[in-house]
Amino acid sequence: MPDAPAPAESPGTSRSTSATIAPNILRYLARVADEYGVDLQPLLTRVGLDPTVMGSAALRVSYRQGSDVIRQALELTGDEHLGLRVGAAQHLTAWGLLGFAMMAADTQQDAIETGVRYQNLSGAMTVWSAGWEDTGYVLRADLPDPALDPTVAVFLIEEAYSSVVTLTRLNSGAAFAPQAVEFAFPAPRDTGPFDELFRCPLRFGAAGNRMVFPARWVRSAMPGRDPITYATVLELLDAQLESRRGQQDLLEVLEISIAQSLPAVPSFLEQARRHASSERTLRRRLAECGTTYDAIVDGVRRERVELLLRRPEVTLRDITRQAGFADVSALRRAVRRWHGATPLEVRTRLLRREAPIGGAPIGAAPTDESPTEEAPADKAPGDGAPSG
């Protein structure tokens, strides 16, 4: 569950553009990819995560950055179970202070609920919730972005439950196994890696993602329980959450301001004045959040473009105007940078995901220009849009 209710969002913007996620998953993903002989650093650098940045303890990434890296890592490694392997590669220090607090909790249930309460500090890219249900004590994992690429969605759920089982066994004993695990995605061609990892009944194509824990295990004491240490670490985590709330509020206010202003983009100086701040102070605060104003603008434009691409009647020229790009070629370059595909290809993917089950893909291509024709400028990395 999120640590605080999100403010109402303006059309075309969402928290997926905010750099608020600790990049734990990406760091372990890079390690696992390296075992396949795949160097992810060029890809990480392309989304703004160079080696110096990746080595920073203060680094935060956006949901979009993380999703882009994961999607392309899946393509480069060709491993359809990459999420399982990334989760299984983690260790007890992966979640930092939160992992230490969970180790010091009184019972296994306390440890799980501590993880859920402070999940925004763990680098999780799923939304966790837990509680007693008719079938037992259940840990649920949901995805915050309904438009997420299906392969990335599967990766994130695999990684989430794989890491939970792996870290639990490291902390509580290798014999641990869930009572059952249910996945919302269809069964893969090979379920062997799932059977080997979870060692319990599995169900695919379920209504949601659920891990059911044995009741006796949930109520058992944690091997490293220590009430004083637990209380001390919780104080540190509360302080981190409070700091993160301030950063998250700043990012969301900027995103909403930009989204409401499109196609124009407020200048950085104008944003500083709106926040009763100097440009230097605002730039420093954004650096503490692990992002820049240009990156926020780019993220909001991307959200707006993807929203409009879901509407088949909206032409590329309309999208160009509404998202604040200089021309259609600039729009095409930006979409290719974000997705590695043309606007038409991205539109087709988005509409196919939203088509009724069993139905044909809905929607049609824009008709007032040639969306399949690649602009010669596609080779350039910039988008040519007004910089604000």
C-alpha positions as CSV (number, residue, x, y, z in Angstrom):
1,M,0.0,0.0,0.0
2,P,1.3,3.5,-0.8
3,D,2.6,5.3,2.3
4,A,0.4,8.3,1.6
5,P,-2.6,9.0,-0.6
6,A,-1.7,10.4,-4.0
7,P,-3.1,13.8,-4.9
8,A,-5.6,14.0,-7.7
9,E,-3.8,13.8,-11.0
10,S,-4.2,15.9,-14.0
11,P,-5.0,14.2,-17.4
12,G,-1.8,13.1,-19.0
13,T,0.4,12.7,-15.9
14,S,1.0,10.0,-13.4
15,R,3.4,9.1,-10.7
16,S,5.2,6.8,-13.1
17,T,7.2,9.8,-14.3
18,S,8.6,10.6,-10.9
19,A,12.1,9.5,-9.9
20,T,11.1,8.0,-6.5
21,I,12.1,4.4,-6.7
22,A,15.4,3.0,-5.3
23,P,17.0,1.1,-8.2
24,N,17.6,-2.2,-6.4
25,I,15.9,-4.2,-9.1
26,L,18.0,-2.6,-11.8
27,R,21.2,-3.2,-9.9
28,Y,20.5,-6.9,-9.6
29,L,19.1,-7.1,-13.1
30,A,22.5,-5.7,-14.4
31,R,24.3,-8.5,-12.4
32,V,22.1,-11.3,-13.7
33,A,22.3,-9.9,-17.3
34,D,26.1,-9.9,-17.0
35,E,26.0,-13.7,-16.5
36,Y,24.4,-13.9,-19.9
37,G,27.2,-11.8,-21.4
38,V,24.8,-8.8,-21.7
39,D,26.2,-5.5,-20.7
40,L,23.3,-3.3,-19.6
41,Q,25.4,-0.2,-18.9
42,P,24.9,1.4,-22.4
43,L,21.1,1.0,-21.9
44,L,21.2,2.4,-18.4
45,T,23.3,5.3,-19.6
46,R,20.8,6.0,-22.3
47,V,18.0,6.6,-19.8
48,G,20.3,8.8,-17.7
49,L,21.8,6.2,-15.3
50,D,25.6,6.3,-16.0
51,P,28.0,4.3,-13.8
52,T,28.6,7.2,-11.4
53,V,24.9,7.8,-10.9
54,M,24.2,4.0,-10.5
55,G,26.8,3.9,-7.7
56,S,25.0,6.6,-5.7
57,A,23.1,5.5,-2.6
58,A,20.8,8.5,-3.1
59,L,19.8,7.5,-6.6
60,R,16.1,7.2,-7.4
61,V,14.6,6.2,-10.8
62,S,11.2,6.6,-12.3
63,Y,8.8,3.8,-13.0
64,R,9.2,4.6,-16.7
65,Q,13.0,4.4,-16.5
66,G,12.8,1.0,-14.7
67,S,10.2,-0.4,-17.1
68,D,12.2,0.6,-20.2
69,V,15.4,-1.0,-18.9
70,I,13.6,-4.2,-17.9
71,R,11.8,-4.5,-21.3
72,Q,15.0,-4.2,-23.3
73,A,16.9,-6.5,-20.9
74,L,14.3,-9.2,-21.5
75,E,14.8,-8.8,-25.3
76,L,18.6,-8.9,-25.0
77,T,18.8,-11.9,-22.7
78,G,16.0,-13.8,-24.3
79,D,15.2,-15.3,-20.8
80,E,11.4,-15.4,-20.3
81,H,12.0,-16.2,-16.6
82,L,14.4,-13.3,-16.0
83,G,12.2,-12.0,-13.2
84,L,12.6,-15.2,-11.2
85,R,16.3,-15.1,-11.6
86,V,16.7,-11.5,-10.5
87,G,14.5,-12.1,-7.4
88,A,16.5,-15.2,-6.5
89,A,19.8,-13.3,-6.9
90,Q,19.0,-11.0,-4.0
91,H,20.2,-11.2,-0.4
92,L,19.3,-9.9,3.0
93,T,20.9,-6.5,2.5
94,A,19.0,-5.9,-0.7
95,W,16.3,-3.8,1.0
96,G,18.7,-1.8,3.2
97,L,17.4,-0.6,6.6
98,L,14.0,-2.0,5.8
99,G,15.5,-5.5,5.5
100,F,17.2,-5.0,8.8
101,A,13.9,-3.9,10.4
102,M,12.1,-7.0,9.1
103,M,14.9,-9.2,10.5
104,A,14.4,-7.6,14.0
105,A,10.6,-7.8,14.0
106,D,8.9,-10.0,16.6
107,T,7.0,-12.4,14.3
108,Q,6.9,-13.3,10.7
109,Q,3.6,-11.5,10.3
110,D,5.2,-8.4,11.9
111,A,8.0,-8.7,9.4
112,I,5.7,-8.9,6.4
113,E,3.6,-6.0,7.6
114,T,6.7,-3.9,8.2
115,G,7.7,-4.6,4.6
116,V,4.3,-3.5,3.3
117,R,4.2,-0.4,5.5
118,Y,7.6,0.9,4.3
119,Q,7.5,-0.6,0.8
120,N,8.2,2.8,-0.9
121,L,11.7,2.6,0.6
122,S,12.5,-0.8,-0.7
123,G,12.7,-0.2,-4.4
124,A,9.6,-2.2,-5.1
125,M,7.9,-1.7,-8.4
126,T,4.8,-3.5,-7.4
127,V,2.2,-2.3,-4.8
128,W,2.1,-4.7,-1.8
129,S,-0.7,-5.5,0.6
130,A,-1.2,-8.2,3.1
131,G,-3.8,-9.6,5.5
132,W,-5.8,-12.6,6.7
133,E,-8.3,-14.0,4.2
134,D,-10.5,-17.1,4.0
135,T,-7.6,-19.1,2.5
136,G,-5.0,-17.9,5.1
137,Y,-2.5,-15.0,5.4
138,V,-2.1,-13.5,1.9
139,L,0.5,-11.3,0.4
140,R,-0.8,-9.5,-2.7
141,A,1.2,-7.8,-5.4
142,D,-0.5,-5.3,-7.9
143,L,0.9,-3.3,-10.7
144,P,0.5,0.5,-10.5
145,D,0.5,1.1,-14.3
146,P,-2.3,-0.6,-16.2
147,A,-0.6,0.2,-19.5
148,L,2.6,-1.6,-18.6
149,D,4.1,-3.8,-21.3
150,P,2.8,-7.4,-20.6
151,T,6.4,-8.9,-20.6
152,V,7.5,-6.3,-18.1
153,A,4.4,-6.9,-15.9
154,V,5.3,-10.6,-15.8
155,F,8.9,-9.8,-14.9
156,L,7.9,-7.6,-12.0
157,I,5.5,-10.1,-10.5
158,E,8.1,-12.9,-10.9
159,E,10.8,-10.8,-9.3
160,A,8.5,-9.7,-6.5
161,Y,7.5,-13.1,-5.3
162,S,10.9,-14.7,-6.1
163,S,12.6,-12.1,-3.9
164,V,10.2,-12.7,-1.1
165,V,10.7,-16.4,-1.0
166,T,14.5,-16.1,-1.5
167,L,14.9,-13.6,1.4
168,T,12.6,-15.5,3.6
169,R,14.6,-18.7,3.2
170,L,17.8,-16.8,3.9
171,N,16.4,-15.4,7.1
172,S,14.1,-18.2,8.3
173,G,15.5,-21.4,6.9
174,A,15.8,-23.1,3.5
175,A,12.8,-25.4,4.2
176,F,10.3,-22.5,3.9
177,A,7.7,-22.9,1.2
178,P,4.4,-20.9,0.7
179,Q,1.1,-22.7,1.0
180,A,0.2,-21.6,-2.5
181,V,1.0,-19.0,-5.1
182,E,-1.4,-17.5,-7.7
183,F,-0.4,-15.5,-10.8
184,A,-2.6,-13.3,-12.9
185,F,-0.6,-13.9,-16.0
186,P,-1.0,-17.0,-18.2
187,A,1.1,-20.1,-17.6
188,P,4.4,-20.0,-19.4
189,R,5.6,-22.7,-21.8
190,D,7.9,-24.1,-19.1
191,T,6.6,-24.0,-15.5
192,G,9.6,-26.0,-14.2
193,P,11.5,-23.0,-12.8
194,F,8.4,-21.9,-10.8
195,D,7.9,-25.4,-9.4
196,E,11.6,-25.6,-8.4
197,L,11.6,-22.1,-6.8
198,F,8.3,-22.0,-4.9
199,R,7.9,-25.8,-4.1
200,C,4.1,-25.4,-3.6
201,P,0.8,-25.6,-5.6
202,L,0.8,-22.9,-8.3
203,R,-2.0,-21.4,-10.3
204,F,-1.7,-19.2,-13.4
205,G,-4.4,-17.1,-15.0
206,A,-5.8,-16.3,-11.6
207,A,-7.9,-13.2,-10.8
208,G,-4.9,-11.6,-9.0
209,N,-1.4,-12.2,-7.7
210,R,-1.4,-13.9,-4.3
211,M,1.0,-15.7,-2.1
212,V,-0.6,-17.7,0.7
213,F,1.5,-18.3,3.8
214,P,1.1,-21.3,6.2
215,A,-0.7,-19.9,9.3
216,R,1.7,-21.6,11.7
217,W,4.7,-20.0,10.0
218,V,3.1,-16.5,10.0
219,R,2.7,-16.6,13.8
220,S,6.2,-18.0,14.4
221,A,9.0,-15.8,16.0
222,M,11.6,-14.2,13.8
223,P,15.1,-15.8,14.4
224,G,16.7,-12.3,14.8
225,R,13.9,-10.6,16.7
226,D,15.1,-7.7,18.9
227,P,12.5,-5.2,20.2
228,I,14.9,-2.3,20.9
229,T,16.7,-2.6,17.5
230,Y,13.3,-2.9,15.8
231,A,12.0,0.3,17.4
232,T,15.2,2.1,16.6
233,V,15.2,1.2,13.0
234,L,11.5,2.1,12.6
235,E,12.4,5.6,13.8
236,L,15.0,5.9,11.0
237,L,12.5,4.5,8.4
238,D,9.8,7.0,9.5
239,A,12.3,9.8,9.0
240,Q,13.2,8.6,5.5
241,L,9.5,8.3,4.6
242,E,8.9,11.9,5.8
243,S,11.8,13.1,3.6
244,R,10.5,11.1,0.6
245,R,7.0,12.5,1.0
246,G,8.4,16.0,0.6
247,Q,10.4,15.0,-2.5
248,Q,7.4,13.1,-4.0
249,D,5.1,16.1,-3.4
250,L,7.6,18.4,-5.2
251,L,7.8,16.0,-8.2
252,E,4.0,15.6,-8.4
253,V,3.3,19.3,-8.2
254,L,5.8,20.0,-11.0
255,E,4.3,17.2,-13.1
256,I,0.8,18.5,-12.7
257,S,1.9,22.1,-13.4
258,I,3.6,21.0,-16.7
259,A,0.6,18.8,-17.7
260,Q,-1.8,21.6,-17.1
261,S,0.3,24.0,-19.2
262,L,0.9,21.8,-22.2
263,P,1.4,22.4,-25.1
264,A,3.4,25.3,-23.5
265,V,6.0,24.3,-20.9
266,P,6.7,26.7,-18.0
267,S,10.3,27.8,-17.9
268,F,12.5,26.6,-15.0
269,L,12.7,30.2,-13.7
270,E,8.9,30.4,-13.7
271,Q,8.6,27.1,-11.7
272,A,11.1,28.4,-9.2
273,R,9.1,31.5,-8.7
274,R,5.9,29.5,-8.3
275,H,7.6,27.6,-5.5
276,A,9.0,30.8,-3.9
277,S,12.5,29.4,-4.6
278,S,15.6,30.4,-6.4
279,E,16.6,28.4,-9.5
280,R,19.7,27.1,-7.7
281,T,17.6,25.8,-4.7
282,L,15.0,24.1,-7.0
283,R,17.8,22.5,-9.0
284,R,19.4,21.2,-5.8
285,R,16.1,19.8,-4.6
286,L,15.5,18.0,-7.9
287,A,19.0,16.6,-7.7
288,E,18.2,15.2,-4.3
289,C,15.2,13.5,-5.9
290,G,17.6,12.1,-8.5
291,T,16.1,13.9,-11.5
292,T,16.1,17.2,-13.5
293,Y,13.5,19.5,-14.8
294,D,14.1,18.4,-18.4
295,A,13.6,14.8,-17.3
296,I,10.2,15.6,-15.7
297,V,9.1,17.5,-18.8
298,D,10.1,14.6,-20.9
299,G,8.1,12.2,-18.7
300,V,5.0,14.3,-18.7
301,R,5.1,14.6,-22.5
302,R,5.5,10.9,-22.8
303,E,2.4,10.3,-20.6
304,R,0.4,12.8,-22.7
305,V,1.5,11.2,-26.0
306,E,0.6,7.7,-24.8
307,L,-2.7,8.9,-23.5
308,L,-3.5,10.4,-26.9
309,L,-2.2,7.4,-28.9
310,R,-4.9,5.3,-27.1
311,R,-7.5,7.4,-29.0
312,P,-7.6,6.2,-32.6
313,E,-9.3,9.3,-33.9
314,V,-6.5,11.6,-32.8
315,T,-3.9,12.2,-35.5
316,L,-0.2,12.6,-35.2
317,R,-0.5,16.3,-35.9
318,D,-3.0,16.6,-33.1
319,I,-0.7,14.8,-30.7
320,T,2.3,16.9,-31.8
321,R,0.4,20.1,-31.0
322,Q,-1.1,18.9,-27.7
323,A,2.2,17.5,-26.4
324,G,4.1,20.6,-27.3
325,F,6.5,19.2,-29.9
326,A,7.9,21.4,-32.7
327,D,6.7,19.1,-35.5
328,V,5.7,15.5,-36.3
329,S,9.3,14.5,-36.9
330,A,10.2,15.6,-33.4
331,L,7.3,13.5,-32.1
332,R,8.4,10.5,-34.0
333,R,12.0,10.9,-32.7
334,A,10.8,11.1,-29.1
335,V,8.5,8.0,-29.4
336,R,11.3,6.0,-30.9
337,R,13.6,7.1,-28.1
338,W,11.0,6.0,-25.5
339,H,9.8,2.8,-27.1
340,G,12.2,1.9,-29.9
341,A,9.2,2.0,-32.3
342,T,7.2,4.3,-34.4
343,P,4.0,6.1,-33.1
344,L,1.8,3.8,-35.2
345,E,3.5,0.7,-33.8
346,V,3.1,2.0,-30.3
347,R,-0.5,2.9,-30.9
348,T,-1.2,-0.7,-32.2
349,R,0.4,-2.2,-29.1
350,L,-1.5,0.0,-26.7
351,L,-4.9,-0.6,-28.4
352,R,-4.2,-4.3,-28.6
353,R,-3.6,-4.5,-24.9
354,E,-6.9,-2.8,-24.2
355,A,-9.0,-4.8,-26.7
356,P,-11.7,-7.1,-25.2
357,I,-10.5,-10.6,-24.5
358,G,-11.0,-12.7,-27.6
359,G,-11.6,-9.6,-29.8
360,A,-9.6,-8.1,-32.6
361,P,-7.3,-5.2,-31.9
362,I,-9.3,-2.0,-32.0
363,G,-8.5,1.4,-33.5
364,A,-7.0,2.7,-36.7
365,A,-4.1,4.6,-37.8
366,P,-4.2,8.4,-38.2
367,T,-5.3,9.5,-41.7
368,D,-4.0,13.0,-42.2
369,E,-0.3,12.1,-42.5
370,S,1.8,9.0,-43.2
371,P,2.4,7.5,-39.8
372,T,4.3,4.5,-41.2
373,E,6.8,6.7,-43.0
374,E,9.9,7.1,-40.9
375,A,11.2,10.7,-40.6
376,P,14.8,11.0,-41.7
377,A,15.6,12.7,-38.4
378,D,14.7,9.6,-36.5
379,K,18.4,9.0,-36.1
380,A,18.8,12.1,-33.9
381,P,18.5,11.6,-30.2
382,G,16.8,15.0,-29.5
383,D,13.1,15.7,-29.9
384,G,13.2,19.2,-31.2
385,A,10.5,20.3,-28.8
386,P,10.4,23.7,-27.1
387,S,12.7,23.4,-24.1
388,G,10.7,25.7,-21.8
